[in-house]
Amino acid sequence: MSPEHFYRSYSPRQPASARYPGPGPAAQQGAAPAPMTTSTGATPPGASDAANDPLAAYRINEAPYYRAVADEVELYEAAYLARMPMMLKGPTGCGKTRFVEYMAWKLGKPLITVACNEDMTASDLVGRFLLDANGTRWQDGPLALAARHGGICYLDEIVEARQDTTVVIHPLTDARRILPLDKKGEVIHAHPDFQVVISYNPGYQSLMKDLKQSTKQRFGGLDFAYPAHEVEAEIVAHESGIGRDVAKKLVQIAERARNLKGHGLDEGISTRMLIYAGSLIERGVNPLAACRVALVRPITDDPDMRNALDSAVTTYF
């Protein structure tokens, strides 16, 4: 399958145009765009192709940048060939979601991402009946959509969802590979390409927010951490556009802050935050101000901790 037919993840309710408003390589090569209408309400020529593709909103336009740090790519590929559900564990902002996007692109599969939260119900995942001008109709949820049409369903921060909600994935993550739609009286037999991937931050686990063993033991697991110094500097430089020397200084600041985790900080400075800081610097913001805005102020309100982190920043800038 050519790269033009690969897919990318979006929020289930977010139109593709919200993230990539311009025509990307896929559109230039003839891949179907999202459904659209003219100012008169008519459907333009060619738009019907997107309407016939239930996963058109999840198509990819370009390869996501991902820098492998070990053998995680090869392990995931082997797991996908076995259709093994996968569990990604690691601190916030270390690259778990980017990794899933990259693997979906590399494997050429649709990727439907769900940001889990405590208010999410089983119906939000599976689907529900809706009322419209024509009466009652069934609307597949993201999990049912992926299972029915052969996508990867990525449940981000799974522990934020209630346990009585997450158990709906159990029949899809064992040998049965089915999804009962009790309200509809239907059983979806998962498409051969379907896979479930979940992620969470072990640092936020508690007795109240943890996965049941009956859920954990249905998944293979990959541990993620912040990359080694040189690798992280390479990632920050690539994603933000700053020079390697500045990127290394940002990484050194992050490493000092991470040593304070559990000693005044709940979480260290993530790679994502370093990219934010680098992006500000690249746009002409003074490095001291950029680091205060992107690195120090978001992670703590404690005056003494802020002073300590500000001092670390001034050491390098």
C-alpha positions in Angstrom: 0.0 0.0 0.0 1.4 3.4 -1.0 1.9 6.2 1.6 -1.0 8.2 0.0 -3.4 5.7 1.4 -2.1 5.8 5.0 -4.1 7.3 7.8 -3.7 9.6 10.8 -5.4 10.0 14.1 -7.9 12.7 15.0 -10.2 13.3 17.8 -13.4 11.3 17.1 -15.5 14.5 16.9 -12.9 16.8 15.2 -13.1 17.2 11.5 -9.9 16.5 9.6 -9.7 20.1 8.3 -9.3 21.4 11.9 -5.8 20.0 12.0 -4.7 20.1 8.4 -6.7 22.8 6.6 -4.7 22.8 3.5 -4.5 20.0 0.9 -1.8 17.6 1.8 0.1 15.0 -0.2 -2.8 12.5 0.1 -5.2 15.0 -1.5 -2.7 15.9 -4.2 -2.4 12.3 -5.1 -6.1 11.7 -5.4 -7.1 10.5 -1.9 -10.6 11.3 -0.9 -11.0 14.6 1.1 -13.5 15.0 3.9 -17.1 15.5 2.8 -17.9 19.1 1.9 -20.6 21.2 0.2 -20.6 24.3 -2.0 -22.2 27.6 -0.9 -25.4 26.4 -2.5 -25.5 23.2 -0.5 -24.6 21.0 -3.4 -22.0 18.3 -3.0 -18.9 19.1 -5.2 -17.7 16.5 -7.7 -15.6 13.8 -6.1 -16.9 14.5 -2.6 -19.0 11.3 -2.7 -15.9 9.2 -2.4 -15.2 10.6 1.1 -18.9 10.0 2.1 -18.4 6.3 1.1 -15.4 5.9 3.3 -16.3 5.9 7.0 -12.6 6.4 8.0 -12.0 9.3 5.6 -11.5 11.7 8.6 -8.6 9.6 9.8 -6.5 9.6 6.7 -2.9 10.7 7.0 -1.4 13.5 4.9 2.3 13.1 5.8 4.6 10.8 7.8 4.7 11.7 11.5 8.2 12.4 12.8 9.2 9.8 15.3 12.8 9.0 16.5 13.1 5.4 17.7 15.1 5.0 20.9 15.2 1.2 21.2 13.4 -1.7 19.5 9.9 -0.4 20.2 9.1 -0.2 16.4 10.0 -3.8 15.7 8.2 -5.1 18.8 5.1 -3.2 17.9 5.1 -4.5 14.3 5.4 -8.0 15.6 2.5 -7.4 18.0 0.4 -6.0 15.3 1.0 -9.0 13.0 -0.3 -11.1 15.9 -3.1 -8.6 16.5 -2.0 -8.4 20.1 -3.6 -5.5 22.0 -0.9 -3.1 23.2 -0.4 -1.0 26.3 2.0 2.0 26.3 3.2 3.2 29.7 5.3 6.3 30.4 5.4 9.9 31.7 3.4 12.6 30.1 4.9 14.2 27.0 7.4 11.5 26.3 6.1 10.4 22.8 3.5 7.7 23.4 0.9 9.3 21.2 3.4 10.2 18.5 4.6 6.6 18.5 1.1 5.3 17.9 0.6 7.8 15.0 3.9 6.8 13.5 3.1 3.1 13.7 -0.3 3.6 12.2 1.4 5.4 9.3 4.1 2.8 9.0 1.5 -0.1 8.9 -0.9 1.8 6.7 -3.9 1.6 9.1 -6.5 4.1 10.2 -6.0 5.4 13.7 -9.0 6.6 15.9 -7.8 8.3 19.1 -10.0 8.7 22.1 -9.0 11.0 25.0 -10.4 9.1 28.0 -12.0 10.9 30.9 -14.1 10.1 34.0 -17.3 11.2 32.4 -16.9 8.9 29.4 -19.6 6.2 29.2 -19.6 2.9 27.4 -22.0 4.4 24.9 -19.4 7.1 24.1 -17.1 4.2 23.0 -19.6 1.8 21.5 -22.3 4.0 20.1 -25.9 5.1 20.6 -29.2 5.8 18.9 -29.7 9.4 17.8 -32.7 11.4 16.6 -32.6 13.4 13.4 -35.0 14.7 10.8 -35.6 11.2 9.5 -36.2 9.6 12.8 -34.0 7.3 14.9 -30.6 6.1 13.6 -27.6 4.3 15.1 -24.3 6.1 15.4 -21.2 3.9 15.9 -18.8 5.1 18.6 -15.0 5.2 17.9 -14.5 1.7 19.2 -17.2 0.2 17.1 -16.1 2.3 14.1 -12.6 0.9 14.3 -13.7 -2.7 15.0 -16.2 -2.6 12.1 -14.0 -1.1 9.4 -10.5 -2.2 10.5 -8.7 0.6 12.3 -6.5 0.9 15.3 -8.4 2.3 18.3 -6.1 4.3 20.6 -7.5 4.9 24.1 -5.3 7.7 25.5 -4.9 7.9 29.4 -7.2 4.8 29.8 -7.0 5.0 33.7 -8.9 8.3 33.5 -12.0 6.4 32.4 -14.2 4.5 34.9 -13.6 0.8 35.2 -17.2 0.0 34.3 -16.6 1.8 31.0 -13.3 0.2 30.0 -14.6 -3.4 30.5 -16.4 -3.0 27.1 -13.1 -3.6 25.4 -12.7 -7.0 27.0 -14.4 -9.1 24.3 -12.3 -7.3 21.7 -9.0 -8.0 23.4 -9.1 -11.8 23.7 -9.6 -14.7 21.3 -13.3 -13.7 20.7 -12.5 -10.3 19.0 -16.2 -9.3 19.1 -18.1 -6.2 20.3 -21.7 -6.8 21.4 -23.9 -3.8 20.7 -26.6 -4.6 23.3 -28.7 -1.6 22.5 -28.8 -2.5 18.8 -29.0 -6.2 19.2 -25.9 -6.7 17.0 -22.5 -8.3 17.5 -19.6 -6.8 15.6 -16.9 -9.4 14.6 -13.7 -7.4 14.5 -12.2 -6.6 11.1 -8.9 -8.6 10.6 -7.0 -5.3 10.7 -8.5 -4.1 14.0 -6.3 -3.5 17.1 -6.8 -1.8 20.5 -4.0 0.3 21.9 -4.1 2.0 25.3 -1.8 4.3 27.2 -1.4 5.8 30.6 1.1 7.5 32.9 2.1 5.1 35.8 3.1 8.1 37.9 -0.5 9.1 38.3 -1.7 5.6 39.3 -3.5 5.1 42.6 -5.9 2.5 44.0 -8.8 4.5 42.7 -7.2 5.0 39.2 -5.7 1.8 38.0 -6.5 -0.9 35.5 -8.0 -4.2 36.7 -5.7 -7.2 36.3 -8.4 -8.7 34.1 -7.8 -5.8 31.7 -4.0 -5.5 32.0 -3.4 -9.2 31.2 -5.1 -8.8 27.9 -2.4 -6.5 26.6 1.3 -6.6 25.6 3.2 -3.7 27.2 5.8 -1.2 26.1 7.6 1.1 28.6 8.4 4.6 27.5 10.7 7.1 29.2 12.3 10.4 28.2 15.0 9.8 25.6 18.7 9.9 26.3 20.3 13.4 26.2 21.6 13.4 22.6 18.4 11.8 21.2 16.1 14.2 23.1 18.2 17.1 21.8 17.8 15.8 18.3 14.0 15.5 18.7 13.7 19.0 20.2 15.8 20.6 17.4 13.9 18.8 14.7 10.4 19.6 16.0 11.0 23.2 17.1 13.6 24.3 14.4 16.2 25.6 16.9 19.9 24.7 16.7 21.3 21.7 18.3 23.3 23.7 20.9 20.2 25.5 22.1 18.3 22.2 22.2 21.0 20.6 24.3 20.7 23.5 26.8 16.9 22.9 27.1 17.4 19.2 27.7 19.9 20.0 30.4 17.4 22.2 32.1 14.8 19.4 31.8 17.1 16.8 33.3 17.8 19.0 36.3 14.0 19.5 36.8 13.3 15.8 36.5 15.6 15.1 39.4 13.2 17.1 41.5 10.3 14.9 40.8 9.0 13.7 44.2 11.0 16.5 45.9 8.6 19.4 45.2 7.5 18.5 41.6 4.8 16.1 40.8 6.1 15.7 37.2 9.3 16.7 35.5 9.7 18.8 32.3 8.5 16.8 29.4 9.9 16.6 25.9 6.8 18.2 24.6 7.4 21.2 26.9 11.0 21.5 25.5 9.6 21.7 22.0 7.2 24.5 23.1 10.1 26.4 24.5 12.2 25.8 21.4 9.4 27.0 19.2 9.2 30.2 21.1 12.9 30.8 20.9 12.9 30.0 17.2 10.3 32.8 16.8 12.5 35.4 18.4 11.4 35.2 22.1 14.2 35.7 24.6 15.3 32.3 25.9 14.8 33.3 29.5 11.2 34.4 28.8 10.5 31.4 26.6 11.7 29.0 29.4 9.6 30.7 32.0 6.5 30.5 29.9 6.9 27.0 28.5 8.9 25.2 31.2 8.6 26.8 34.6 5.2 28.4 35.0 3.1 25.4 33.8 4.5 22.8 36.2 4.5 24.6 39.6 2.9 27.4 41.5 5.3 27.1 44.5 7.4 30.3 44.7 10.5 28.5 46.0 10.3 25.8 43.3 9.8 28.5 40.6 12.9 30.3 41.9 14.9 27.1 41.8 13.9 26.4 38.2 14.4 30.0 37.1 18.0 29.7 38.5 18.5 26.5 36.5 17.4 28.3 33.4 19.8 31.3 34.0 22.6 28.8 34.3 22.3 27.9 30.7 20.9 31.1 29.2 
